[in-house]
Every structure is written in structure tokens, then in C-alpha cells.
Amino acid sequence: MATSKIKKGDLVRVITGKDKGHEGKVLSVKDGKVVVEGAHMVQKHTKASQSNPNGGIVTEEAPMDISNVMYVVDGKVTRIGFTGEGKDKKRVAKITGETVD
């Protein structure tokens, strides 16, 4: 799989879906899906266990497709590109031209 343009810890904005406009930090990235802090909240029914003795309904973030979020720099959404080769490869914000990492 190609190098992901969105990484864990990035500030992103949801650009489509029920949480359109929500900004949050990326909690995880895996297989083309991202989990954004406070976005795409779902309720899960859990059985009782040692860690959760009562069980019940738990609200948590669900994964969403990576194409539904855009990187935020200086309050504006931007596309991400790459510059350099090999070990010198860096992510670059298209709107400002600055390196992200």
C-alpha cells in the first residue's frame, strides 16, 4: 500500500457525512480507515466482563474512510503532497508549501 498522507496525531477536518465540519485529532490509521477524536460516534452493546462488570451501552469513535477527512493547517484544509526521495521524503501542505513533519 502507498504511503498514507494522514498520520496518527494529525489535526483533520471531516469533509462529508453526519459529522461534516468537525475537527479533531487522528487517533489511529489502518487499512485506509481513520478514527477521529469525537467524530463518527457509535453506540456499542457490551457484555459484562472483568474490565466492565456491568456491561451496557458504550459510546465510542468508529473508523471512517480516509477520503472523508482533510488535513488542517492554520485553520484551513489542505491537500498533502510529498517532496524528496528515500529518507529525505517529507509531507508538504499544498496550500502553504511548508513541510508538515
C-alpha positions, 0 to 999 in steps of 0.5 A, spaced: 500 500 500 502 507 498 504 511 503 498 514 507 498 522 507 494 522 514 498 520 520 496 518 527 496 525 531 494 529 525 489 535 526 483 533 520 477 536 518 471 531 516 469 533 509 462 529 508 457 525 512 453 526 519 459 529 522 461 534 516 465 540 519 468 537 525 475 537 527 479 533 531 485 529 532 487 522 528 487 517 533 489 511 529 490 509 521 489 502 518 487 499 512 485 506 509 480 507 515 481 513 520 478 514 527 477 521 529 477 524 536 469 525 537 467 524 530 463 518 527 460 516 534 457 509 535 453 506 540 456 499 542 452 493 546 457 490 551 457 484 555 459 484 562 466 482 563 472 483 568 474 490 565 466 492 565 462 488 570 456 491 568 456 491 561 451 496 557 451 501 552 458 504 550 459 510 546 465 510 542 469 513 535 468 508 529 473 508 523 471 512 517 474 512 510 480 516 509 477 520 503 472 523 508 477 527 512 482 533 510 488 535 513 488 542 517 493 547 517 492 554 520 485 553 520 484 551 513 484 544 509 489 542 505 491 537 500 498 533 502 503 532 497 510 529 498 517 532 496 524 528 496 526 521 495 528 515 500 529 518 507 529 525 505 521 524 503 517 529 507 509 531 507 508 538 504 501 542 505 499 544 498 496 550 500 502 553 504 508 549 501 511 548 508 513 541 510 508 538 515 513 533 519 
